[in-house]
Amino acid sequence: MTDGAPLARYTSLKVGGPPDRWAAPASEEALRRTLREAADREEPVRALGGGRNLLVDDLGVAGTVVTTSRLRAVAIDGALVTAQAGSPLPGLVHRTAAAGLAGLEVLAGIPGTVGGAVRMNAGGHQGEIGDRVVLVRGFRRDGEPFALDREGCGFRYRGSDLEGSFVTEVTLRLEPSGADLGARVKELIAWKAAAQPLHAATAGCTFKNPPGGRSAGLLLDLAGLKGFARGGARFSPRHANFIENSGGATFADVFSLIEEGQRRVWSESGVRLELEVEVWRRAPEAARAVA
Ligand SMILES: Cc1cc2nc3c(=O)[nH]c(=O)nc-3n(C[C@H](O)[C@H](O)[C@H](O)COP(=O)(O)OP(=O)(O)OC[C@H]3O[C@@H](n4cnc5c(N)ncnc54)[C@H](O)[C@@H]3O)c2cc1C
């Protein structure tokens, strides 16, 4: 375990200071030890996957951040795919499509890791990763092991009951298929690239789509926020539900855009937007106020 480097280096939004401690376990046993030590010190501990859905405080975070980047083994056994939490999701999507296994091609274009995807129940119009889950293994915050079937994970729209747990390994059931899955993957990536700022520094969609049919992006657009900027951050001119770091954005720049978006959409449309992006702060109470 070491002192952490700024988390801006590990997040796609490129914002965030260092954690007090940083751990990069190379095995499940090492991860378990890290969790036990943090529990003994009564310190917070957080899992970091690809950092593709995170806004981190410029002051960094208290306690230990554990990266899953060294846990990335994948095994394919017929239609069952078992991947460690740190396996990059895009690689798994390509690999399973090439192996003629259908199910993950609907996740094409979603960055991050398998662990982060399961925790967030990542997905889109075509489906979510939770649809494919057979078993999720991992540790509770105090290092106690768990194994949950799909039901036990509590998957819902961009969420699950895995918050606060450490996923180490996920088993997915796919379907053998004769379709051209590689072409489907390419098509979905092209569709996303045409509509979203995939090459800008963002954390993906800032807000969840509210019930009622109108997307968060449309509501932000109607509130006049496309391209609206504060400091180094702006609502993407291409898709208003993405906040871009257009150069030197601070946590405060991004956070004030989040609050502005919620305020304006509430006053224009009477809709309360909920965050999809996870906010990591030294003072967690402030994050809860907007969650
Ligand atoms: C350009 C772009 C496009 C995107 N498009 C989509 C999309 O279409 N659909 C979609 O759903 N998302 C999308 N996202 C958001 C993001 O890709 C997903 O939320 C992704 O699943 C996050 O995975 P991650 O590994 O980066 O998680 P992180 O950002 O590292 O973490 C996210 C949360 O998961 C937790 N976590 C991470 N790893 C673990 C683990 N092993 N065990 C337990 N908890 C863990 C973290 O503690 C945190 O709470 C997009 C993001 C970007 C930047």
The ligand as an SDF file (V2000), in Angstrom:
LIG
                    3D

 53 58  0  0  0  0  0  0  0  0999 V2000
  -17.7550    8.2270  -23.0120 C   0  0  0  0  0  0  0  0  0  0  0  0
  -18.5440    7.4400  -22.0070 C   0  0  0  0  0  0  0  0  0  0  0  0
  -19.6880    6.7500  -22.4040 C   0  0  0  0  0  0  0  0  0  0  0  0
  -20.4420    6.0350  -21.4710 C   0  0  0  0  0  0  0  0  0  0  0  0
  -21.5620    5.3700  -21.8870 N   0  0  0  0  0  0  0  0  0  0  0  0
  -22.2660    4.6350  -20.9970 C   0  0  0  0  0  0  0  0  0  0  0  0
  -23.4230    3.8800  -21.3880 C   0  0  0  0  0  0  0  0  0  0  0  0
  -23.8160    3.8910  -22.5600 O   0  0  0  0  0  0  0  0  0  0  0  0
  -24.0900    3.1700  -20.4550 N   0  0  0  0  0  0  0  0  0  0  0  0
  -23.6740    3.1280  -19.1530 C   0  0  0  0  0  0  0  0  0  0  0  0
  -24.3020    2.4410  -18.3260 O   0  0  0  0  0  0  0  0  0  0  0  0
  -22.5840    3.8220  -18.7380 N   0  0  0  0  0  0  0  0  0  0  0  0
  -21.8780    4.5650  -19.6180 C   0  0  0  0  0  0  0  0  0  0  0  0
  -20.7770    5.2660  -19.1980 N   0  0  0  0  0  0  0  0  0  0  0  0
  -20.4050    5.2750  -17.7760 C   0  0  0  0  0  0  0  0  0  0  0  0
  -19.3780    4.1780  -17.3880 C   0  0  0  0  0  0  0  0  0  0  0  0
  -18.7240    3.6930  -18.5250 O   0  0  0  0  0  0  0  0  0  0  0  0
  -20.0750    3.0380  -16.6550 C   0  0  0  0  0  0  0  0  0  0  0  0
  -20.7410    3.4760  -15.4910 O   0  0  0  0  0  0  0  0  0  0  0  0
  -19.0510    1.9500  -16.2710 C   0  0  0  0  0  0  0  0  0  0  0  0
  -19.7390    0.7740  -15.9170 O   0  0  0  0  0  0  0  0  0  0  0  0
  -18.1470    2.3770  -15.1220 C   0  0  0  0  0  0  0  0  0  0  0  0
  -17.1880    1.3730  -14.9350 O   0  0  0  0  0  0  0  0  0  0  0  0
  -15.7960    1.7170  -14.2510 P   0  0  0  0  0  0  0  0  0  0  0  0
  -15.0400    0.4590  -14.1210 O   0  0  0  0  0  0  0  0  0  0  0  0
  -15.1380    2.8310  -14.9570 O   0  0  0  0  0  0  0  0  0  0  0  0
  -16.3030    2.1820  -12.8140 O   0  0  0  0  0  0  0  0  0  0  0  0
  -15.7170    3.3890  -11.8940 P   0  0  0  0  0  0  0  0  0  0  0  0
  -16.0210    4.6880  -12.5600 O   0  0  0  0  0  0  0  0  0  0  0  0
  -14.2950    3.0860  -11.5570 O   0  0  0  0  0  0  0  0  0  0  0  0
  -16.6190    3.2110  -10.6270 O   0  0  0  0  0  0  0  0  0  0  0  0
  -18.0150    3.4450  -10.6790 C   0  0  0  0  0  0  0  0  0  0  0  0
  -18.6530    2.9010   -9.3960 C   0  0  0  0  0  0  0  0  0  0  0  0
  -18.4900    1.4770   -9.3710 O   0  0  0  0  0  0  0  0  0  0  0  0
  -17.7640    1.0940   -8.2100 C   0  0  0  0  0  0  0  0  0  0  0  0
  -16.8820   -0.0220   -8.5640 N   0  0  0  0  0  0  0  0  0  0  0  0
  -15.9040   -0.0690   -9.5070 C   0  0  0  0  0  0  0  0  0  0  0  0
  -15.3260   -1.2780   -9.5200 N   0  0  0  0  0  0  0  0  0  0  0  0
  -15.9520   -2.0160   -8.5610 C   0  0  0  0  0  0  0  0  0  0  0  0
  -15.7960   -3.3400   -8.0550 C   0  0  0  0  0  0  0  0  0  0  0  0
  -14.8740   -4.1820   -8.5340 N   0  0  0  0  0  0  0  0  0  0  0  0
  -16.6100   -3.7390   -7.0440 N   0  0  0  0  0  0  0  0  0  0  0  0
  -17.5560   -2.9180   -6.5330 C   0  0  0  0  0  0  0  0  0  0  0  0
  -17.7390   -1.6440   -6.9410 N   0  0  0  0  0  0  0  0  0  0  0  0
  -16.9480   -1.2070   -7.9550 C   0  0  0  0  0  0  0  0  0  0  0  0
  -16.9690    2.3270   -7.7790 C   0  0  0  0  0  0  0  0  0  0  0  0
  -16.6400    2.2850   -6.3800 O   0  0  0  0  0  0  0  0  0  0  0  0
  -17.9720    3.4160   -8.1230 C   0  0  0  0  0  0  0  0  0  0  0  0
  -18.9450    3.4580   -7.0990 O   0  0  0  0  0  0  0  0  0  0  0  0
  -20.0160    5.9990  -20.1140 C   0  0  0  0  0  0  0  0  0  0  0  0
  -18.8500    6.6830  -19.7230 C   0  0  0  0  0  0  0  0  0  0  0  0
  -18.1190    7.4010  -20.6580 C   0  0  0  0  0  0  0  0  0  0  0  0
  -16.8720    8.1190  -20.2020 C   0  0  0  0  0  0  0  0  0  0  0  0
  1  2  1  0
  2  3  1  0
  2 52  2  0
  3  4  2  0
  4  5  1  0
  4 50  1  0
  5  6  2  0
  6  7  1  0
  6 13  1  0
  7  8  2  0
  7  9  1  0
  9 10  1  0
 10 11  2  0
 10 12  1  0
 12 13  2  0
 13 14  1  0
 14 15  1  0
 14 50  1  0
 15 16  1  0
 16 17  1  0
 16 18  1  0
 18 19  1  0
 18 20  1  0
 20 21  1  0
 20 22  1  0
 22 23  1  0
 23 24  1  0
 24 25  2  0
 24 26  1  0
 24 27  1  0
 27 28  1  0
 28 29  2  0
 28 30  1  0
 28 31  1  0
 31 32  1  0
 32 33  1  0
 33 34  1  0
 33 48  1  0
 34 35  1  0
 35 36  1  0
 35 46  1  0
 36 37  1  0
 36 45  1  0
 37 38  2  0
 38 39  1  0
 39 40  1  0
 39 45  2  0
 40 41  1  0
 40 42  2  0
 42 43  1  0
 43 44  2  0
 44 45  1  0
 46 47  1  0
 46 48  1  0
 48 49  1  0
 50 51  2  0
 51 52  1  0
 52 53  1  0
M  END
$$$$
